[in-house]
Amino acid sequence: MKEKTPKEASRIARDIASWPSGSDEFVEAFAKGLALIEVLGDADGALTLADMAARTGLTRAGARRLVLTLQALRFATQTDGRFSLTPRVLRLGYSYLSSLGLRDIGQPVIEKLAVEAGEGVAISVLEGTDVVYVARADIRGLLRRPVTVGSRLPAYVMSPGRVLLAGLDPDAATDVLEKSERTAFTRYTKTAIQQLQEELEKVRQDGFAYVKQELELGICGLAVPVRDGAGSVIAAVNLSSSLARYDERAFLKRFKQPLLDAAEQISHAFL
């Protein structure tokens, strides 16, 4: 995953600053430890104490106590004064993914579709302002940034994110958009709230989201919803390809129905 930019890092610092004071109902030290795990997990390489302090807004002494605790518990390791996470931390993420059931149910479905389509397919859920990938089947590595199970990317700029946001109440979706950084990754990225609200309304009417060149130039993506027995959107299935291979019309003609069929197959398990 790409390294956090200063703007993204400041979001974590603002989140920490907005937390309630420690009490019987909110353990501040525990919350800061989880935030530090997020920072270490999103970094492209090991971090120094100064790096961690800057990205969380904590003091160097506070960051040091937390990361040494993670090291003592074997969730972090240190080399030449720089810290990184160990594979042990995957236990935390996979416990969450397993609880969803989506990975076990959806993985064989998207693997079959990926082989038939010759393109990458993924399942993701919404967490805060981000999509989190819970299953992936890659045939081609399209994105410059490595994306794996557990990776997070901004919801507003991606086809699965727009499907997931469109599944929310409009007011709730707007709240998520307002809390998002809304960075312009390319000259095509839509960042204005009203423009994004119009995009979400279109997704609600069409039943799918098609996004091109908003996260990376030359890349397009199509996503459809996975629903539970009550009809609520619980996840999104998306397929990505290169505009060098398909224009929008050809892309939708070839992949929309197979993607809808895959989503229906996964949804059926939650009826």
N, C-alpha and C positions, 0 to 999 in steps of 0.2 A: 504494500500500500504506500501511497505517496506520503512524504513527510508533511506534517502540518505546517501551514504558512503562519506567520505571526498573527494574521487576522483570525485564523481558525483557533490558534492557541489562546488568543485573548478571550474567545468564547468560553473555554473551560475556566479561565481565571474569573470571568464575570459570573459564571454559574456558581463557583465556589463562594464568591463574595456575596451572592444573593441567598445563600443557604441560611436557614434559621440557626440561632445559637444552640449549642449543645444542651441537651436536656434528657429526661428519662425516655423521651420518644424519638430523639435524633442524636445518634452517636457521631459527632463531627469528625473525630479522628478516623473512624471506619470509612466515612464518606470520602474523606480526603485520600485515603489509601486506594479506594476504587478509582478516583479521578487520576491518581498517579499511574495506576495500571493502564488506564486509557491512554495517557500521554506516552508512556513507554511503548505501548502496543502500536501506536500510530506513527512512531518515529522511524525514519529511514536510517537505522544504525543506532549505536549505543549513545546514551546521553550522560553529560556531566551533571553534577549537583546544580551548577549554575543554569544549565539548560532546563532542568526540571523545575527549578524555582521560577524561572522566567515564564514557562508555559503554564504553570498553575497559579502563579501569584503568591505562592507560599514563600516563607523565608528559606534560606539555604539550610538552616538548622532543622526546620520542620520537614523539608524534603528529605534531608539526610536520615532522620529518625524513621520516616516512613519506608524509604527504599531499603534501609538496613533491616527493617522488620520483614520486608518482602524477601530479602536475601536469606535471612535466617529461616524463613519458611520454605525456601527453595523455589520461590516464584520469580526471583531475580538473581542475576549473577553480575559480578564486577570484574572488569579487566582494565588495568591502568587507569583507575579512577573514573571509568565510564560504566554505566549500568544498562542492562538490557533484560528483557523477560526470558524465562526459560520455558521449555515446552510444557512444564507442569501447569502453567497458567491456562493451557488449553482445556484442562478439566472444568474450569469455570464456564467457558464458552460452550463446550459441548454438552454440559448439563442443561444449559438453557435451550440449545438446539434440539436435544433429545426430548425435552418436555413438550416441544411444539408438535412433534410427530411428523412434521412436514418433511424432514430430511429422509427418513426411512420410507415414507409413502411416495414422495415426489421424485427421489433420485432415479429409480428405474424408469420412470415415465420420461423425465427430461433427457436421460441418456439415450433412450430409443429415439426421441425426437431429434436430438443433436446429430446422431448418426444418419438418420434419414434426410435431415435438412443440410447437413454438412456445415452447420454453424453452431456457435456457442449458445447454450440455453441455461437459464438460471431461475431460481426461486428466491424471493426476498420478502422481508417483512418490514414494517415501519417501526422505527424506534426513535422517538424525539423528532428531529428534523432530518434524519438520515434513513436510507434503506440499508438493511443488514442482510447480507447474502447467507442463506441457510443451506443452499444446495447449488452445485454448479456442474455442468457437463460441457467442457471446452473441446471444440474441434479445431478452432483457429484462435490464436492469441491476438485479439484485435487492439485492445486498449494498451497504451504505452505504460500505464500504471498497472502493476500486478494486482489482480482481484481474485481473492480466494474466499472460501467459506469463512464467515465472520467479518469480512471486509465491510466497511461502511463508506457510503458515498452520499452526497446531498440529494435529498428526495426531489426537490423542485426541478432539477435539471435532467432527470432521467425518466424514461418511459415507465419502469416499474414504480418509481416514486410518484408519478402523476396518477397512476392507477390507484395506488394506495391512498393518496391524498383525496382523490375523487370519491373514494369509498367512505370518507368521513362526512360528518355534517358540514355544510359550507362554512359556518362560523368557525368550527374547529380547524378546518383546513386553512382558513385565512390566518388563524392564530399561529399555525405551524409555519406558514409562509413568512409572517412578520418576524418570527424568531430566527428564521434562516438567514445566513450571511448573504445569500444571493449574489455570489461572485460571478462575473462574466468570464467564463472559461474560454469562450471563442466570441467572434463578432456576431454569432447567431444566437447566443444564449439569451433567453428571456428572463429578465430579472424584475420587471415592474409587477407589483402586486395585482393590479387590474388585469394586466396581460396574462398573468398566470391563472387568475381566477377564471378568465375566459377559456383558457386551455383546459382547466379542470372540468368546466361545464361541458365542453365538447367531449371529453372522455366519458362523462356520465351519459351523454346522449348516444355516443358511438359504441360504447362498451369495450373500447380498447384505446391505447395511447401509442402514437407514433411520434418519435422524436429523432431529429437528425442534426448532427453537427453542433449540438449545444454543449456537450461535455468535451468532445474531441472532434477535430475536423476529419471529414471523410467517413465518420461512423454513424450508423442509424440503428435505432432500436424499436422494437414492437413489444408491448406488454398487454396482458389481459388479466383479469382478476380471478383469484381462487376464493370461493365463498363457502361459508359453513351452512348448516341446516337452516339457520334463520335468514340466510341471504346476505349476511354481512361479509364484507371483504376482509379476509384474514391474511392474504398473501398475494403476490403477483408473480406470474411466470413471464419471463421475457426472452426474446431472441434478438441477437445483435448481428449485424453484418456490415459490409463495406459498401459505400455508395459507388465504388468502382465496379461492383458486380451487379447491383440492382438499383434502378431508380425507384421512386416511391410506389408507383403503380404496380410494377413487377414484383416488388418486395411484398406488398400487401396481398397481391393475388396468390403468390406462392405460399406465404407463411401464415397468414391470418387464421385460416380455418384449422390447420394442424395445431397451431398454438391454442386456439379455443378448445379444440378437442382434448389436448393435454390438460388444460386447466379444468375442464369438466371431469376428466378422469380422476384428478387429484381431489377436486371438490366432493366427488361422490363418496370418498372415504370419510368425510366429515358430516354427512347427512344424518 
